[in-house]
Amino acid sequence: MSSGWWLMIGLLGLAAGIYAVDTQLKKRSRKRPLSQSQPDYEYHPLTPDRDLGLEAVDLRKVDRVNKENERLEKLNGKR
């Protein structure tokens, strides 16, 4: 056989060996649910003490944008 064939056989054997080692390592590692790796948010220092609501929303700006959208829809003939 030529050296090209030996090279192909060698690469194929190397790939099979890597695959076998990889499957053995995966069998040894335990599966851990994602919920166990999440931090405890109840006592996490970066979690705010209270829930945020709509206190930061400027309702006048919301009304202004809704009126502008209605005006543009009338200009486009959608209503």
N, C-alpha and C positions, 0 to 999 in steps of 0.2 A: 504494500500500500504506500501511497505517496504521503509526504509530510502534511499535506492539506487535510487528508482524512484523519490522520492522527491528531491534528490540532482540533478538528471538529469533535472527535470522540472525547478528547481531553476537556474541552469546554462543556460538553454535554454532561460529563461525569462531575465536573465542578459545580454545575448548576444543580444536578441531582443531590449532591452532597450539601449544598447550601439549603436546599429545600428541606432535606431531612433534618438538619440541625434546627432550622426555623420551626418546623412542626413539633419537635421535641421540646423546644423552649416554650412554645405556646401551651403545650400540655401541662407543663410544670407551673405556669403562672395561674393564680386563682382569678376568677372573674369577680369583680367587685361592682356592685350596683352603683350607678351614678349618684343616687341619693345619699350614699354613704360618703362620697367625696365632696359633697357640697358643704359649705360652712354653715354653722348655726346662726341664722340671721336674727334670731330673737335677741341674742346677746352680742351681736357683732358691733364693734365700736363705730363703724361708718354708717350704720342704719339710723335714720332719724327717729326721734322719739314719737312723733305723731304722724299720721297720714296727711298727705297734702291733698287739698280739694281744689275748689274753684276760686280760692281767695286771690290768686294772682291773675285771674282773667279779667281783662278790661271789657266789660259788657257793652260799653258805648262803641268801642272799636268793632266788636262783633256785629252789632246792629248796623254800623256804617258799611261794613263789608257786605252784609246780606242785602242791604238796599242797593249798593252798587252792582251786585250780581244780578238782582232783579231788573235793574235799569238796562244792563247789558243784554240780558236775555230778551227783553222787549225790543231792543234795537236789532237783534239778530233774528227776530221773528219766531222764536221758539214758543211763545205763548199765544 
